Amino acid sequence: MGKSLIIVGAVILVIGLLLEYAPFLINWFGNLPGDINVKNENSRVFIPITSMIIISLLLSLIVNLFFHK
């Protein structure tokens, strides 16, 4: 349990540093084909389907690499 929390904390730290100091690395988020972005006069709907699939695949790969027995 402790090792998992340390790894999750390190991942969150890296993501935070990237968001703060290198935002140009994640400009692709929400701009991929398949991401839904509907702007109306009074509302906005944003559903990043493709971006979430890619993030899910990357996280699954990272978890399987670290916790593979």
N, CA, C and O of each residue as an XYZ file, in Angstrom:
276
protein
N       0.828     -1.192      0.000
C       0.000      0.000      0.000
C       0.873      1.257      0.000
O       0.578      2.212     -0.719
N       1.918      1.266      0.779
C       2.787      2.430      0.859
C       3.485      2.721     -0.448
O       3.604      3.874     -0.863
N       3.954      1.648     -1.103
C       4.639      1.820     -2.386
C       3.689      2.409     -3.430
O       4.082      3.260     -4.228
N       2.452      1.953     -3.417
C       1.448      2.467     -4.355
C       1.193      3.952     -4.123
O       1.087      4.719     -5.080
N       1.096      4.358     -2.877
C       0.856      5.768     -2.569
C       2.041      6.637     -2.979
O       1.853      7.761     -3.446
N       3.249      6.129     -2.811
C       4.430      6.889     -3.229
C       4.439      7.068     -4.742
O       4.741      8.153     -5.240
N       4.108      6.002     -5.475
C       4.085      6.083     -6.938
C       2.996      7.028     -7.409
O       3.227      7.830     -8.313
N       1.810      6.948     -6.814
C       0.716      7.847     -7.192
C       1.095      9.291     -6.893
O       0.821     10.183     -7.695
N       1.722      9.526     -5.745
C       2.163     10.877     -5.402
C       3.203     11.405     -6.373
O       3.167     12.578     -6.745
N       4.130     10.552     -6.786
C       5.152     10.969     -7.749
C       4.527     11.299     -9.099
O       4.931     12.260     -9.754
N       3.551     10.511     -9.514
C       2.873     10.775    -10.789
C       2.121     12.097    -10.724
O       2.160     12.884    -11.671
N       1.441     12.342     -9.620
C       0.716     13.605     -9.465
C       1.686     14.784     -9.450
O       1.390     15.837    -10.015
N       2.834     14.616     -8.813
C       3.846     15.668     -8.784
C       4.351     15.975    -10.190
O       4.474     17.142    -10.564
N       4.645     14.939    -10.969
C       5.138     15.143    -12.336
C       4.075     15.829    -13.187
O       4.394     16.737    -13.954
N       2.835     15.415    -13.067
C       1.756     16.044    -13.833
C       1.608     17.512    -13.430
O       1.424     18.374    -14.290
N       1.685     17.798    -12.149
C       1.605     19.180    -11.684
C       2.738     20.044    -12.207
O       2.520     21.189    -12.604
N       3.947     19.500    -12.210
C       5.085     20.248    -12.743
C       4.939     20.500    -14.236
O       5.266     21.583    -14.721
N       4.451     19.504    -14.963
C       4.225     19.694    -16.397
C       3.171     20.762    -16.662
O       3.336     21.594    -17.555
N       2.094     20.739    -15.891
C       1.044     21.739    -16.076
C       1.541     23.147    -15.764
O       1.140     24.109    -16.418
N       2.407     23.267    -14.772
C       2.884     24.580    -14.361
C       3.981     25.128    -15.271
O       3.947     26.300    -15.647
N       4.949     24.289    -15.623
C       6.136     24.784    -16.312
C       6.216     24.425    -17.793
O       7.035     24.996    -18.511
N       5.396     23.502    -18.266
C       5.437     23.117    -19.679
C       4.028     22.861    -20.214
O       3.732     21.755    -20.665
N       3.151     23.877    -20.168
C       1.774     23.644    -20.616
C       1.674     23.346    -22.107
O       0.675     22.783    -22.555
N       2.695     23.714    -22.885
C       2.659     23.456    -24.322
C       2.736     21.964    -24.629
O       2.393     21.548    -25.736
N       3.180     21.153    -23.671
C       3.252     19.708    -23.899
C       1.879     19.036    -23.880
O       1.722     17.928    -24.393
N       0.890     19.701    -23.294
C      -0.429     19.087    -23.206
C      -1.496     19.891    -23.947
O      -2.678     19.798    -23.615
N      -1.099     20.666    -24.932
C      -2.076     21.410    -25.725
C      -2.935     20.495    -26.586
O      -3.980     20.919    -27.080
N      -2.516     19.259    -26.773
C      -3.273     18.316    -27.587
C      -4.556     17.892    -26.891
O      -5.502     17.464    -27.551
N      -4.603     18.002    -25.574
C      -5.767     17.518    -24.824
C      -7.022     18.293    -25.222
O      -7.092     19.511    -25.059
N      -7.996     17.578    -25.738
C      -9.255     18.187    -26.142
C      -9.290     18.646    -27.578
O     -10.324     19.127    -28.040
N      -8.198     18.513    -28.298
C      -8.151     18.957    -29.685
C      -7.973     17.809    -30.670
O      -7.680     18.038    -31.844
N      -8.145     16.590    -30.205
C      -7.995     15.430    -31.079
C      -9.299     15.145    -31.820
O     -10.372     15.536    -31.361
N      -9.211     14.463    -32.967
C     -10.442     14.041    -33.644
C     -11.217     13.085    -32.731
O     -10.628     12.169    -32.158
N     -12.478     13.280    -32.596
C     -13.298     12.460    -31.717
C     -13.654     13.154    -30.419
O     -14.543     12.693    -29.703
N     -12.990     14.246    -30.098
C     -13.347     15.041    -28.925
C     -14.503     15.958    -29.301
O     -14.475     16.630    -30.331
N     -15.506     15.970    -28.455
C     -16.712     16.745    -28.743
C     -16.646     18.071    -28.000
O     -16.463     18.102    -26.783
N     -16.795     19.164    -28.740
C     -16.776     20.503    -28.169
C     -17.891     21.302    -28.833
O     -17.766     21.714    -29.986
N     -18.974     21.519    -28.105
C     -20.126     22.239    -28.636
C     -20.281     23.544    -27.863
O     -20.471     23.538    -26.647
N     -20.201     24.653    -28.576
C     -20.378     25.959    -27.954
C     -21.697     26.537    -28.429
O     -21.988     26.575    -29.625
N     -22.477     26.978    -27.479
C     -23.758     27.596    -27.760
C     -23.711     29.020    -27.209
O     -22.730     29.420    -26.581
N     -24.755     29.761    -27.445
C     -24.792     31.137    -26.967
C     -24.714     31.207    -25.441
O     -24.043     32.082    -24.894
N     -25.399     30.285    -24.752
C     -25.462     30.328    -23.295
C     -24.772     29.168    -22.606
O     -24.725     29.127    -21.377
N     -24.240     28.232    -23.359
C     -23.645     27.068    -22.730
C     -22.499     26.511    -23.565
O     -22.287     26.884    -24.718
N     -21.776     25.606    -22.931
C     -20.666     24.944    -23.602
C     -20.598     23.507    -23.105
O     -20.672     23.258    -21.902
N     -20.456     22.560    -24.032
C     -20.340     21.155    -23.683
C     -19.019     20.647    -24.242
O     -18.740     20.794    -25.432
N     -18.216     20.056    -23.383
C     -16.905     19.547    -23.782
C     -16.783     18.110    -23.308
O     -16.811     17.852    -22.105
N     -16.647     17.165    -24.243
C     -16.519     15.754    -23.925
C     -15.273     15.217    -24.639
O     -15.338     14.909    -25.829
N     -14.146     15.100    -23.935
C     -12.888     14.667    -24.568
C     -12.773     13.144    -24.650
O     -11.957     12.547    -23.948
N     -13.580     12.517    -25.500
C     -13.620     11.062    -25.588
C     -12.264     10.486    -26.009
O     -11.719      9.628    -25.315
N     -11.724     10.942    -27.120
C     -10.464     10.401    -27.638
C      -9.308     10.686    -26.687
O      -8.458      9.822    -26.474
N      -9.267     11.861    -26.127
C      -8.194     12.200    -25.191
C      -8.239     11.298    -23.954
O      -7.194     10.867    -23.466
N      -9.427     11.015    -23.450
C      -9.555     10.155    -22.275
C      -9.180      8.712    -22.593
O      -8.626      8.021    -21.738
N      -9.471      8.244    -23.804
C      -9.064      6.890    -24.196
C      -7.548      6.789    -24.224
O      -6.987      5.803    -23.746
N      -6.878      7.789    -24.774
C      -5.411      7.777    -24.826
C      -4.819      7.831    -23.424
O      -3.870      7.103    -23.132
N      -5.352      8.670    -22.560
C      -4.855      8.750    -21.187
C      -5.092      7.434    -20.456
O      -4.231      6.990    -19.697
N      -6.239      6.807    -20.669
C      -6.530      5.517    -20.051
C      -5.548      4.444    -20.508
O      -5.077      3.645    -19.699
N      -5.240      4.425    -21.794
C      -4.280      3.444    -22.311
C      -2.882      3.676    -21.723
O      -2.198      2.722    -21.352
N      -2.464      4.931    -21.640
C      -1.148      5.235    -21.068
C      -1.074      4.855    -19.592
O      -0.086      4.270    -19.149
N      -2.110      5.184    -18.836
C      -2.113      4.833    -17.417
C      -2.152      3.319    -17.217
O      -1.491      2.799    -16.318
N      -2.912      2.613    -18.037
C      -2.948      1.155    -17.948
C      -1.583      0.552    -18.241
O      -1.158     -0.390    -17.572
N      -0.902      1.091    -19.233
C       0.438      0.612    -19.574
C       1.412      0.861    -18.427
O       2.199     -0.021    -18.083
N       1.370      2.037    -17.841
C       2.274      2.372    -16.736
C       2.000      1.483    -15.529
O       2.935      0.970    -14.913
N       0.735      1.296    -15.187
C       0.388      0.453    -14.038
C       0.822     -0.983    -14.278
O       1.359     -1.621    -13.373
N       0.601     -1.506    -15.480
C       0.999     -2.881    -15.765
C       2.520     -3.039    -15.755
O       3.015     -4.105    -15.389
N       3.259     -2.032    -16.136
C       4.717     -2.124    -16.097
C       5.244     -2.145    -14.664
O       6.196     -2.867    -14.367
N       4.634     -1.362    -13.775
C       5.104     -1.289    -12.398
C       4.620     -2.426    -11.531
O       5.341     -2.871    -10.638
N       3.403     -2.912    -11.775
C       2.803     -3.901    -10.866
C       2.662     -5.285    -11.495
O       1.885     -6.107    -11.009
N       3.391     -5.547    -12.551
C       3.340     -6.863    -13.194
C       4.111     -7.863    -12.341
O       5.250     -7.614    -11.945
N       3.467     -9.009    -12.061
C       4.134    -10.026    -11.235
C       4.595    -11.176    -12.086
O       5.177    -12.130    -11.572
